[in-house]
Each structure stands twice: as C-alpha cells, then as structure tokens.
Amino acid sequence: MKNPIKIFTNGIFKENPLLVMLLGICAALAVTTSLINGLGMGIATTFVLICSNVAISVLKKVIPAQVRLPCYIVLIAGFVTIVEMMLGAFNPLNLYDSLGIFLPLIVCNCIVLSRAEIFASKNNPALSALDGLGMGIGFTLALSIIGVVREILGSGILFMGTGFEIAIPVISDNPMTIFIFPAGGFFTFAIVIAVVNKLTKKSGREIGCKNCPLKSTCGTRMKESDSQ
C-alpha cells in the first residue's frame, strides 16, 4: 500500500515540479515579478491539479487509451476555465490582469498534464488528490520564493500594490530593477536551484535516467552496466 504522507511530501521536496523536475519554467519566470503574482499562479495551478487529478482518476477506466491525452486536456481546460472565470469575476489584488495570458495557459502546463499521465491515471481519487495538493504546494512555494526575491531586489518593496506595502531599508532607495525583467528572473531561478541543490546535497548530480526522480514511473529499467 502506498504511503499517503510520502505521496503528499514528494511534490514539496523530493519531486518539486519547478526546482527539481524543472517543469513550468516559462510561466514561473513570467509571473514571479512579485510575491502576490507567484502566490496567485501557484494557488490557481494547485486547484487545477487537484481537480484534474481526481477527475482523471475517477474516469480512467472510461477514457479510451488511444485518446487519453486529448481527454485529459479537455478535462484540465474545464477546470482552468472555472479558475479564470472566478478570478475574472472577483479579481482579488488585480490578479486577473497581472497573470494575463499565463492564466489560461495553465491548460498546457506540463506539470498538470504530467501528473495526470504519470499518477492520476494509475491511482485512486484520494491518492490522486494528495498528489495534486503536494505538487501544487511545492509549485506555489517555489514561485513564492522566486517572487519574493525578485520583488525585494527589483523594487525594494514587498507586497506592492496590496495596500500593505513594506519598504525594505537601503534597497528601496536603490532597487536593482534588472530583477523585474526576464534576465533577473533567469538569474534568480538559477540561484534558487543552486541553493536547493546545495541544501539537498545534489550538486554535481549526473544527467540521465539513473538520477531522474521519475525513473520509477516512466518504465525505464536501468542495467547494472549503465551505472558503471
């Protein structure tokens, strides 16, 4: 029997979709110009992950194998539409305008589709919901870390545009605006990954199936000669 706690924590630490598996980088770098944007995108993606995982798990025996990917995308698109309509109606903290085109593009976010194919289609709804929640929290934490670094260094003000702005001494007088631009996003992303690798003692890891966090789910079998 699979351990629910391990399934939940995998997405936060061991298999973090952004910092370990490097999925969803495009949206991550585009929206993390501020902490609030990162949180908004993370929460929206988490909702879609949980709902799509549960729906696909429930319908896995009904969906024909030959057309499973198009069916997954249709289901995911339905939940993304719900999120987009809710944000468009209430627009908290101007998130609907801030996230822009990247909100509907959650449909083709490889994190959501990969969890549908790798996990939800092979497990029961309860475990699939846990997997979606863990992956969503891990993605949200990663976006928040990158967003807070870029916002502080790029503007010197935290929670900008919320009415609860916090000016950071010294930095607010001399902000490094490059961190708000794409180049700053790439630089921040690289530094965060380097720190994570150092903390988890994975710096210098080899590239290939042997060290892939998904090797147990993709069906690849490693031979003893491959490790030599």
C-alpha positions as a printed Julia matrix, in Angstrom:
228×3 Matrix{Float64}:
   0.0    0.0     0.0
   1.31   3.41   -0.95
   2.2    5.82    1.85
  -0.13   8.89    1.65
   2.32  11.08    3.57
   5.14  10.23    1.16
   2.9   10.93   -1.83
   1.97  14.32   -0.38
   5.52  15.38    0.53
   7.09  14.17   -2.73
   5.77  17.18   -4.61
   7.01  19.6    -1.97
  10.55  18.31   -1.59
  11.88  15.28   -3.47
   9.95  15.84   -6.71
   9.27  19.58   -6.56
   7.9   20.28  -10.05
   9.79  23.54  -10.55
  13.02  23.24   -8.55
  13.72  19.53   -9.08
  11.89  18.41  -12.24
  12.19  21.85  -13.9
   8.61  21.88  -15.19
   6.53  25.0   -15.79
   9.57  27.27  -16.09
   8.02  29.6   -18.68
   5.05  30.58  -16.53
   7.2   30.66  -13.4
   9.65  33.2   -14.79
   6.9   35.3   -16.35
   4.67  35.78  -13.3
   7.16  35.89  -10.43
   7.88  39.6   -10.66
   6.14  39.83   -7.28
   5.22  37.59   -4.37
   1.48  38.11   -4.84
   1.63  37.09   -8.51
   3.58  33.96   -7.61
   1.09  33.03   -4.91
  -1.85  33.66   -7.24
  -0.46  31.48  -10.0
   0.5   28.77   -7.52
  -2.94  28.63   -5.91
  -4.68  28.59   -9.3
  -2.43  25.77  -10.52
  -2.98  23.84   -7.27
  -6.75  24.0    -7.73
  -6.44  22.71  -11.3
  -4.01  19.96  -10.24
  -6.28  18.62   -7.5
  -9.49  18.76   -9.53
  -7.99  17.33  -12.73
  -6.19  14.55  -10.86
  -9.39  13.48   -9.11
 -11.49  13.68  -12.28
  -8.97  11.7   -14.35
  -8.6    9.1   -11.61
 -12.39   8.62  -11.46
 -12.72   8.4   -15.26
  -9.55   6.44  -16.02
 -11.46   3.26  -16.85
 -13.91   5.12  -19.07
 -11.41   7.12  -21.14
 -10.11   5.11  -24.14
  -6.34   4.66  -24.05
  -5.99   5.8   -27.66
  -7.4    9.27  -26.94
  -6.45   9.67  -23.28
  -4.22  12.75  -23.76
  -6.87  14.8   -25.65
  -9.4   13.79  -22.99
  -7.04  14.85  -20.22
  -6.55  18.23  -21.86
 -10.3   18.77  -22.2
 -10.82  17.99  -18.51
  -7.93  20.25  -17.47
  -9.25  23.04  -19.71
 -12.61  22.85  -17.96
 -11.08  23.44  -14.53
  -8.81  26.19  -15.87
 -11.88  27.91  -17.29
 -13.52  27.81  -13.84
 -10.43  29.41  -12.27
 -10.25  32.06  -14.99
 -13.92  32.95  -14.63
 -13.67  33.18  -10.83
 -10.62  35.43  -10.96
 -12.2   37.5   -13.72
 -15.34  38.0   -11.62
 -13.7   38.87   -8.33
 -10.18  39.88   -9.46
  -8.56  39.9    -5.98
  -5.47  42.13   -5.8
  -5.77  42.65   -9.57
  -4.51  39.1   -10.15
  -6.6   38.52  -13.28
  -4.85  41.38  -15.07
  -1.41  40.63  -13.6
  -1.35  36.96  -14.6
  -2.74  37.73  -18.04
  -2.28  35.11  -20.74
  -0.45  32.78  -18.37
  -3.68  32.02  -16.52
  -5.41  30.21  -19.42
  -2.06  28.68  -20.37
  -2.28  26.5   -17.25
  -4.1   24.17  -19.64
  -0.82  23.28  -21.34
   1.31  23.49  -18.21
   3.41  20.32  -18.31
   3.1   19.9   -14.52
  -0.65  19.33  -14.73
  -0.52  17.02  -17.74
   2.41  15.01  -16.4
   0.66  14.3   -13.09
  -2.44  13.23  -14.98
  -0.48  10.77  -17.1
   2.05   9.56  -14.53
  -0.03   9.41  -11.34
  -3.76  10.11  -11.59
  -4.37   7.6   -14.4
  -2.84   4.82  -12.27
  -4.15   5.57   -8.76
  -7.37   6.07   -6.82
  -9.01   9.53   -6.38
  -7.87  10.01   -2.77
  -4.19   9.44   -3.54
  -4.51  11.48   -6.74
  -5.9   14.41   -4.74
  -2.97  14.16   -2.31
  -0.53  14.08   -5.2
  -2.13  17.15   -6.76
  -2.11  19.01   -3.45
   1.53  18.18   -2.76
   2.65  19.15   -6.26
   0.6   22.33   -6.07
   2.07  23.36   -2.71
   5.58  22.62   -3.94
   4.99  24.71   -7.06
   3.47  27.54   -5.02
   6.39  27.58   -2.57
   8.89  27.69   -5.41
   7.03  30.55   -7.14
   6.78  32.43   -3.83
  10.5   32.13   -3.11
  11.46  33.38   -6.55
   8.79  36.1    -6.42
   9.83  37.47   -3.03
  13.5   37.63   -4.05
  12.72  39.41   -7.33
  10.27  41.82   -5.71
  12.61  42.81   -2.87
  15.7   43.23   -5.05
  13.86  44.67   -8.05
  11.69  47.25   -6.3
  12.75  47.29   -2.67
   9.09  46.99   -1.65
   7.28  43.85   -0.53
   3.54  43.27   -1.17
   3.5   46.08   -3.73
   0.03  47.08   -4.89
  -1.79  45.41   -1.99
  -2.12  48.41    0.29
   0.19  46.76    2.81
   3.5   47.67    1.2
   6.66  47.09    3.23
   9.66  49.15    2.18
  12.98  47.37    2.59
  15.63  49.72    4.05
  18.51  50.66    1.73
  17.22  48.5    -1.15
  14.09  50.64   -1.61
  16.3   53.67   -2.25
  18.49  51.85   -4.76
  16.47  48.98   -6.3
  18.11  46.69   -8.86
  15.38  46.88  -11.47
  17.01  44.2   -13.62
  15.41  41.61  -11.32
  11.97  42.64  -12.55
  12.97  41.87  -16.14
  13.41  38.4   -17.71
  17.18  38.39  -17.2
  16.68  38.86  -13.47
  14.13  36.05  -13.45
  16.59  33.62  -15.03
  19.34  34.7   -12.63
  17.11  34.33   -9.57
  15.85  30.95  -10.74
  19.41  29.7   -11.22
  20.49  30.9    -7.76
  17.46  29.3    -6.06
  18.13  25.97   -7.78
  21.81  26.16   -6.79
  20.85  26.77   -3.16
  18.34  23.9    -3.21
  20.93  21.56   -4.71
  23.43  22.57   -2.06
  20.98  22.09    0.79
  19.88  18.7    -0.51
  23.48  17.71   -1.36
  22.59  17.11   -5.0
  25.08  19.48   -6.57
  27.1   17.81   -9.29
  24.47  15.14   -9.94
  24.74  13.31  -13.23
  22.28  13.81  -16.05
  20.32  10.8   -17.22
  17.76   8.18  -16.21
  19.83   6.96  -13.26
  19.3   10.16  -11.27
  15.87  11.13  -12.61
  13.24  11.46   -9.83
  10.66   9.89  -12.17
  12.68   6.79  -13.13
  10.35   4.56  -11.11
   7.25   5.71  -13.01
   8.38   6.02  -16.63
   9.02   2.3   -17.16
  12.74   2.67  -17.82
  14.86  -0.16  -16.43
  18.47   0.56  -15.64
  21.05  -2.1   -16.27
  23.98  -2.67  -13.99
  26.35  -1.76  -16.82
  24.73   1.69  -17.13
  25.84   2.63  -13.65
  29.45   1.75  -14.31
